[in-house]
């Protein structure tokens, strides 16, 4: 008669049906824990060599996965830093260009492209008007 098939508390009239079922579930759980404990004890006493070999292989693979993961994280961090440095460099170049334009405007009255008065060649005159020969 197994604890998993027959409820030993079913014939007890001093407890309710719900309590009988709960006690039976605890008894089944206790039986499973005892069996797991016995299996662990047997495994500890005489280790399974093939299981240990498989676990060693798994450990090596997990070490490789960890290394690859760390390298991937490092690559992402380096890429983010490079992008930040490129953006900072671009901002510095833009600031320098603005300063140079301001300097040119202050020194020479030159407003730069698209700003201020446009200076263009007057091509309304003909070549023969300028020639003195």
Buried (B, 14 or more C-beta within 10 A) or exposed (E): EEBEEEBEBEEEEEEEEEEBBEBBEEBBEEEEEEEEEEEEEEEEEEEEEEEEEEEEEEEEEEEEEEEEEEEEEEEEEEEEEEEEEEEEEEEEEEEEEEEEBEEEBEEEEBBEEEEEEEEEEEEEEEEEEEEEE
